[in-house]
């Protein structure tokens, strides 16, 4: 939108003028613009504004901003972030960003069954979501379901051939599937892309010892 462009270009007065114009008919959108203006410098204030806007007019992009601030800034609050996902799910149950974050939360709690279900649900609406493919492949790998893990990891590597963590996952699954040569080559490529990764280097060293 024009307001987004003004905010990105640092034209605060122009963005606020758009917000004022929108206020009578779209107060939620007006508030979101005001939150965008202070997003970088005052994240706690932006969060408060976004939360008020959400109560007036929930939107998926607004949910993304609220969740980001609850998770990744000085205003971060894990418990509130998780609680917010329930409101988000009620409003936009098929939002790929929601499904991915729900899956990650479940995975972080070692609830692999719920995580798998959420990644699978996400891949139905966003079949090229690389992180979902990669994470689901890894969950199947840890369960020794290499038959399920391999095609997912292969697809992720095709979509993101220069992504070191994705290639690391694929390489490990290739090894476990009895494809040692391909696995080592894939891990070598992952190491080339991320030479400072201790985990990838360890995986490669272990693979070469097999």
Secondary structure, 3 states (H helix, E strand, C coil): CHHHHHHHCCCHHHHHHHHHHHCCCCHHHHHHHHHHHHCCCCHHHHHHHHHHHHHHCCCHHHHHHHHHHHHHCCCCCHHHHHHHHHHHHHHCCCCHHHHHHHHHHHHHCCCHHHHHHHHHHHHHHCCCCHHHHHHHHHHHHHCCCHHHHHHHHHHHHHHCCCCHHHHHHHHHHHHHCCCHHHHHHHHHHHHHHCCCCHHHHHHHHHHHHC
